[in-house]
């Protein structure tokens, strides 16, 4: 167990005793990652902010319950974020897509602007969204969790409620299909 995981476990223990300052520390550790995960699913700054706030509120409410048991806070946060996004789409039944340039200009948070600029430096965000959006939800979600959020297969398995082996297989399939989509678009 490394130092950061020990620190996280101590913070989690303090949170479960109702310590709001410990939860603020957890919030600071995870807000950028959870926001980014949600943003790639909803493509709207305001909605991503609202959903991220909802994730942290729901997680806090769960953690302060005496009967709550958490083995992996990372997985809990991403699973809660995933469920909030699913609920969001169920309620709205449509997805608003923003062009890439508009997306960057609408993000006021400097850290998020920096993140988007870094992503666009490698591959334009618009192209990523276009190609990834052609994947079925399950594949898109695995690629985002694995390569953008840098979660391990075990963590992804907990988030998606699948085995680590199934995550490896789905990840491999998703990459193959994404490669085929990119190759097909370049041939046109």
Residue pairs with C-beta under 8 A, 6 or more apart in sequence:
1 9
8 26
8 29
8 73
11 22
11 25
11 26
12 22
12 26
12 63
12 70
12 73
14 21
14 22
15 22
15 23
15 26
15 60
15 63
15 64
16 63
16 64
16 68
16 70
18 64
23 60
23 63
26 73
27 56
30 74
30 77
31 52
31 56
32 111
32 112
32 115
33 149
34 52
34 55
34 56
34 77
34 78
34 81
35 48
35 49
35 52
35 112
36 112
36 115
36 148
36 149
37 78
37 81
37 144
37 145
37 148
37 149
38 48
38 51
38 52
38 55
38 81
38 84
38 85
39 45
39 48
39 112
40 129
40 132
40 144
40 148
41 85
41 144
42 48
42 51
42 85
42 88
42 95
43 95
43 96
43 97
43 98
43 103
43 129
44 96
44 98
45 103
45 106
45 107
45 108
45 112
47 88
51 81
51 84
51 85
51 88
52 81
54 84
55 77
55 80
55 81
55 84
58 80
58 84
59 76
59 77
59 80
62 68
62 76
62 80
63 70
70 76
72 155
72 158
74 151
74 155
75 155
75 158
75 159
78 145
78 149
78 151
78 155
78 159
79 158
79 159
79 161
82 141
82 159
82 160
89 95
97 129
98 106
99 126
100 120
100 124
100 125
100 126
100 129
103 116
103 125
104 113
104 116
104 117
104 120
104 125
107 113
107 116
116 125
119 125
119 128
130 185
131 178
131 181
131 182
131 185
132 140
132 143
132 144
132 178
133 140
134 181
135 143
135 174
135 177
135 178
135 181
138 160
138 170
138 174
139 170
139 173
139 174
139 177
139 178
140 174
141 160
142 156
142 160
142 167
142 170
142 171
142 174
143 171
143 174
143 175
143 178
145 151
145 155
145 156
145 159
145 160
146 153
146 156
146 171
151 159
153 164
153 167
153 168
153 171
154 164
156 162
156 164
156 167
156 171
157 163
157 164
157 166
157 167
160 167
162 170
